[in-house]
């Protein structure tokens, strides 16, 4: 209750600031609206699940300057989904007041901060919570309340973050696909710390470019973004999964080495919880881009990554603890900006694998069509992805930019 009051208070304060600013400065705006249909190839495993769903989303972005060095950005997000009530949701992706100088900037409000260099997963990307109902790949994030300070120095950039309120992860509802046999009860989360979502978090990141090498070093102390799950009965007497959020210290490193057409990538983290076992995880690989007359102006990238996590026999083990990802990235470099990414992730300990494809092409200057495919291959009962082996899907989306 206190958390919701604080969150609503912050939202109201930011909106008041927004309306004040719109009357005091020139407003710039842009954004996008999407209309999409998702079709699931196989019949659902659980009752009430649908074989397809329509969805609509809108994400406007409003930007204006209060003064030469003071600006405010507001980026709300709303989605409606015809099949899963949990996927119908609203979020403030960004509502940030920014004071920027040549050598530093200070931001306060709801923000988004991306860390990472690898393709298959972003281990070091810990600031924002995953908006899992948006996409199973974890790329979509919720806005995070924060105080952010960036310093730009001659020996690298330093970012400091204070996060007073924790955002809980979203999960598909009873009607949603890509969910475990038991529904996740997002209304009754369990926290290791007595302050629950009001536990103050801290993070720091250092980045620098050393010739062909880009390096990032990060540290995070706060509530783990990915919860554990505890089975139990809710108020209705239904057996559900309660998300359990615990406090961790996470140290991370990410590196990018560019030499000609070859890019080498690395992300690695070491995590130690107050009441949980320490663990190490890493993703490393390369991307090589081919170009030349034989490709007729196109560029073809070949990708390969290895995903490792030492929690192999632990109940907390993630889906990718000993896996290989291979893929191809094609950029047509045509007037319509046609792009295609195809990849395959193979578990080295089981027969399980998954195929993903993401392609897009501009229809007009303001309209773009995208196609996404996710397929689970050779399901193995010993692999966690077996829970979703009937949830292979094809999604077609029209995106209108304004």
C-alpha positions in Angstrom: 0.0 0.0 0.0 2.8 2.5 0.9 4.6 1.5 -2.3 1.6 2.2 -4.4 1.0 5.5 -2.7 4.6 6.6 -3.3 4.5 5.4 -6.9 1.2 7.3 -7.6 2.6 10.4 -5.9 5.7 10.3 -8.1 3.6 9.9 -11.2 1.3 12.8 -10.2 4.3 15.0 -9.5 5.9 14.2 -12.9 2.6 14.9 -14.7 2.3 18.2 -12.9 5.8 19.1 -14.0 5.0 17.9 -17.5 1.9 20.2 -17.9 3.8 23.1 -16.4 6.7 22.5 -18.8 4.4 22.3 -21.9 3.2 25.8 -21.2 6.7 27.1 -20.7 8.6 25.6 -23.6 8.4 24.3 -27.2 7.3 20.7 -27.3 8.8 18.0 -29.5 6.9 14.8 -30.0 7.3 11.4 -31.7 6.3 7.8 -30.9 4.8 4.7 -32.4 1.6 2.7 -32.4 1.5 -1.0 -33.2 -1.2 -3.5 -34.3 -0.2 -7.2 -34.1 -1.4 -10.7 -34.3 0.2 -13.7 -32.7 -0.6 -17.3 -33.8 0.5 -20.3 -31.7 1.3 -23.3 -33.9 0.3 -26.0 -31.4 -2.8 -26.6 -29.4 -2.5 -25.1 -25.9 -1.5 -27.3 -22.9 -3.7 -25.6 -20.3 -7.4 -24.6 -20.2 -8.4 -21.0 -21.2 -5.3 -20.5 -23.3 -6.0 -19.3 -26.8 -4.3 -20.3 -30.1 -4.0 -16.6 -31.2 -4.3 -13.1 -30.0 -4.7 -9.5 -31.3 -2.9 -6.7 -29.6 -2.5 -2.9 -29.8 0.1 -0.7 -28.2 0.9 3.0 -28.2 4.1 4.6 -27.0 4.3 8.4 -27.5 7.4 10.3 -26.5 7.2 14.0 -25.5 10.4 16.1 -25.1 10.8 19.7 -24.2 13.4 22.0 -22.8 12.8 24.0 -19.7 16.1 25.8 -20.1 19.2 25.4 -22.2 20.6 22.7 -19.8 17.3 21.4 -18.3 14.9 19.1 -20.2 12.0 16.7 -19.5 11.1 13.5 -21.4 7.8 11.7 -20.9 7.3 8.3 -22.6 4.2 6.4 -21.4 3.3 3.0 -22.8 0.0 1.1 -23.0 -0.9 -2.3 -24.5 -4.2 -4.0 -24.9 -4.2 -7.8 -25.6 -7.3 -9.8 -26.6 -6.2 -13.1 -24.9 -4.2 -12.4 -21.8 -5.5 -9.8 -19.3 -2.0 -9.6 -17.7 -0.6 -8.4 -21.0 -3.0 -5.5 -21.0 -1.0 -3.0 -19.0 0.2 0.5 -18.6 3.8 1.6 -17.8 5.9 4.8 -17.6 8.8 3.8 -19.7 10.4 7.2 -19.1 9.5 10.3 -17.2 12.9 11.9 -16.7 13.9 15.4 -15.7 17.5 15.8 -16.9 20.0 18.5 -16.1 22.9 18.2 -18.5 26.3 20.0 -18.7 29.4 19.2 -20.8 31.1 17.1 -18.2 28.2 15.6 -16.3 24.4 15.2 -16.2 21.9 14.4 -13.5 18.5 12.7 -14.1 15.6 12.0 -11.8 12.4 10.2 -12.4 11.5 7.1 -14.4 14.3 6.0 -16.7 15.7 3.3 -18.9 19.4 2.2 -18.9 20.7 -0.5 -21.2 24.0 -2.3 -20.5 25.3 -5.2 -22.7 27.0 -6.2 -25.9 26.0 -9.8 -26.7 23.1 -10.9 -28.9 21.5 -13.9 -27.1 21.2 -12.5 -23.6 22.3 -9.5 -21.6 23.6 -10.7 -18.2 24.9 -7.3 -17.1 21.7 -5.4 -17.9 20.4 -5.1 -14.4 18.9 -1.6 -13.9 15.5 -2.1 -15.4 13.1 -4.9 -14.7 12.0 -7.2 -17.6 8.5 -6.7 -19.0 8.0 -10.4 -19.6 4.5 -10.1 -21.0 5.8 -8.0 -23.8 8.2 -10.6 -25.2 9.8 -13.8 -23.9 13.3 -12.8 -25.0 13.5 -10.3 -22.1 14.4 -7.3 -24.4 11.4 -5.2 -23.2 11.9 -3.3 -19.9 9.8 -1.5 -17.4 10.6 2.1 -16.4 12.7 2.3 -13.3 12.4 5.1 -10.7 15.9 6.4 -10.2 18.4 9.2 -9.5 21.1 9.0 -12.1 24.4 10.9 -12.2 26.8 10.5 -15.1 30.3 12.0 -15.2 32.2 12.3 -18.4 36.0 12.4 -17.8 39.2 12.0 -19.8 39.7 8.6 -18.4 36.2 7.2 -19.0 32.6 7.7 -18.1 31.2 7.0 -14.6 27.5 6.4 -13.9 26.0 6.3 -10.4 22.4 5.1 -9.7 20.1 5.2 -6.7 16.8 3.3 -7.0 14.3 3.8 -4.2 11.5 1.6 -5.5 11.7 -1.9 -6.9 9.6 -2.9 -10.0 8.2 -6.4 -9.9 8.5 -8.6 -13.0 5.4 -9.0 -15.2 4.2 -12.6 -16.0 1.6 -14.1 -18.3 -1.8 -14.7 -16.7 -3.9 -17.8 -16.7 -5.0 -17.2 -20.3 -1.5 -16.4 -21.5 0.9 -18.6 -23.4 4.6 -19.2 -22.5 3.7 -19.8 -18.8 4.5 -22.7 -16.4 1.8 -25.2 -15.4 1.1 -23.1 -12.3 0.1 -19.4 -12.7 2.5 -16.9 -11.2 0.7 -14.9 -8.5 2.0 -11.4 -9.1 -0.4 -9.9 -6.5 1.3 -11.6 -3.6 5.1 -11.5 -4.1 7.4 -12.6 -1.3 10.5 -10.6 -0.4 13.7 -11.6 1.5 14.1 -8.1 2.9 11.5 -6.7 5.3 11.4 -3.4 3.4 10.1 -5.3 0.4 9.8 -3.0 -2.7 11.0 0.0 -0.7 14.5 -1.5 -0.3 16.9 1.2 -1.7 19.2 -0.1 -4.4 22.6 1.2 -5.7 24.5 0.7 -8.9 27.7 2.0 -10.5 29.2 1.6 -14.0 32.5 2.6 -15.5 32.9 2.6 -19.3 35.9 3.5 -21.5 37.3 2.9 -25.0 40.8 1.7 -25.2 41.6 1.7 -28.9 39.6 -1.1 -30.5 38.3 -2.3 -27.1 35.1 -0.9 -25.4 35.0 -2.0 -21.8 32.3 -1.7 -19.1 32.6 -2.5 -15.4 29.5 -2.5 -13.2 28.3 -3.2 -9.7 24.8 -3.6 -8.4 23.4 -4.0 -4.9 19.7 -4.5 -4.7 16.8 -6.8 -5.3 17.4 -9.5 -7.9 15.3 -8.8 -11.0 14.6 -12.5 -11.8 12.7 -14.1 -8.9 12.7 -17.6 -7.6 9.3 -19.3 -7.3 7.6 -20.8 -4.3 4.5 -23.0 -4.8 1.6 -22.4 -2.4 -2.1 -21.7 -2.2 -3.6 -18.2 -2.7 -6.6 -16.7 -1.0 -8.9 -18.7 -3.3 -7.3 -22.0 -2.4 -5.7 -22.3 -5.8 -2.2 -23.8 -6.2 0.0 -21.0 -7.6 3.6 -19.9 -7.8 4.6 -17.0 -5.5 7.6 -14.9 -6.9 10.3 -14.7 -4.3 12.6 -11.6 -4.6 16.0 -11.6 -2.8 18.8 -9.2 -2.3 22.1 -9.7 -4.2 25.4 -8.1 -5.0 26.3 -8.4 -8.7 29.6 -7.5 -10.3 29.8 -7.4 -14.0 32.1 -6.9 -17.0 31.3 -6.4 -20.7 33.8 -6.0 -23.5 33.6 -5.4 -27.2 36.7 -5.8 -29.4 36.4 -4.5 -33.0 39.0 -5.3 -35.7 37.9 -4.9 -39.3 34.8 -6.9 -40.0 35.2 -9.0 -36.8 33.6 -8.2 -33.4 34.4 -10.2 -30.3 31.9 -9.9 -27.4 31.9 -10.8 -23.7 29.5 -10.4 -20.8 30.2 -12.0 -17.4 28.7 -11.6 -13.9 29.4 -12.8 -10.4 26.4 -12.8 -8.1 26.4 -13.2 -4.4 23.2 -13.1 -2.3 22.8 -12.6 1.4 21.0 -15.9 1.8 21.7 -17.5 -1.6 24.6 -19.4 -3.1 27.1 -17.4 -5.2 27.2 -18.1 -8.9 29.1 -17.1 -12.1 27.6 -16.7 -15.6 29.1 -15.6 -18.9 28.2 -15.1 -22.5 30.9 -14.8 -25.1 31.2 -15.0 -28.9 31.8 -13.2 -32.1 30.1 -11.6 -35.1 31.8 -11.4 -38.5 30.2 -9.3 -41.3 30.7 -10.1 -45.0 30.3 -7.5 -47.6 31.5 -6.9 -51.1 30.4 -7.0 -54.8 29.2 -10.6 -54.5 26.6 -9.5 -52.0 25.4 -6.6 -54.3 25.4 -4.0 -51.5 24.0 -6.2 -48.8 25.8 -7.1 -45.5 25.7 -10.6 -44.0 26.8 -11.2 -40.4 27.6 -14.6 -38.9 27.1 -14.9 -35.2 28.1 -17.5 -32.6 27.9 -17.3 -28.8 28.4 -19.6 -25.9 26.1 -19.2 -22.9 27.3 -20.5 -19.5 25.9 -20.5 -15.9 27.4 -22.7 -13.1 24.0 -23.3 -11.5 23.5 -26.4 -13.6 22.0 -28.7 -11.0 20.4 -26.0 -8.9 16.7 -25.2 -8.7 17.6 -21.6 -9.6 19.3 -22.7 -12.8 18.3 -20.5 -15.8 17.3 -21.8 -19.3 20.8 -21.1 -20.7 23.4 -22.8 -18.5 25.4 -24.6 -21.2 24.2 -23.6 -24.6 25.4 -22.5 -28.0 23.8 -19.8 -30.2 24.5 -19.5 -33.9 22.8 -17.0 -36.2 22.8 -15.0 -39.4 22.1 -11.2 -39.7 21.2 -9.8 -43.1 21.0 -6.1 -43.8 19.7 -5.5 -47.4 20.8 -1.8 -47.3 17.8 -1.1 -49.5 15.5 2.0 -49.5 13.0 0.1 -47.4 15.6 -0.8 -44.6 14.9 -4.6 -44.9 16.6 -6.5 -42.0 16.6 -10.2 -41.0 18.0 -12.1 -38.1 17.8 -15.8 -37.8 19.3 -17.8 -34.9 19.4 -21.2 -33.2 20.1 -22.0 -29.6 21.1 -25.5 -28.7 21.3 -26.9 -25.2 24.5 -29.0 -25.0 23.2 -31.2 -22.2 19.9 -32.2 -23.7 18.3 -32.5 -27.1 16.3 -29.3 -26.7 16.8 -26.3 -28.9 15.0 -23.2 -30.1 14.8 -21.3 -33.3 14.1 -17.5 -33.6 13.7 -15.2 -36.5 13.1 -11.5 -36.6 12.6 -9.6 -39.8 11.3 -6.1 -40.7 10.8 -3.9 -43.7 9.5 -0.4 -44.2 6.3 -0.1 -46.2 6.1 3.7 -46.2 8.1 6.4 -44.5 5.8 6.0 -41.4 4.8 2.3 -41.6 6.9 -0.7 -41.0 6.0 -4.4 -40.9 7.8 -7.0 -38.8 7.7 -10.7 -38.5 8.9 -12.7 -35.5 9.1 -16.5 -35.2 9.9 -18.6 -32.1 10.0 -22.4 -32.3 11.0 -25.0 -29.7 12.7 -28.0 -31.3 13.3 -31.5 -30.0 11.7 -30.9 -26.6 13.4 -32.7 -23.7 11.7 -33.3 -20.4 15.1 -32.6 -18.6 15.2 -29.1 -20.0 13.2 -26.2 -18.6 12.0 -25.1 -22.0 9.9 -28.3 -22.1 7.3 -26.3 -20.1 6.8 -24.2 -23.3 7.3 -26.7 -26.0 3.8 -26.2 -27.3 4.1 -22.5 -27.5 5.9 -22.0 -30.8 4.5 -18.9 -32.4 4.5 -16.5 -35.3 3.8 -12.8 -34.8 3.1 -10.2 -37.4 3.2 -6.6 -36.4 2.5 -3.3 -38.1 4.3 -0.3 -36.6 3.2 3.2 -37.3 5.7 6.0 -36.4 4.5 9.5 -35.7 
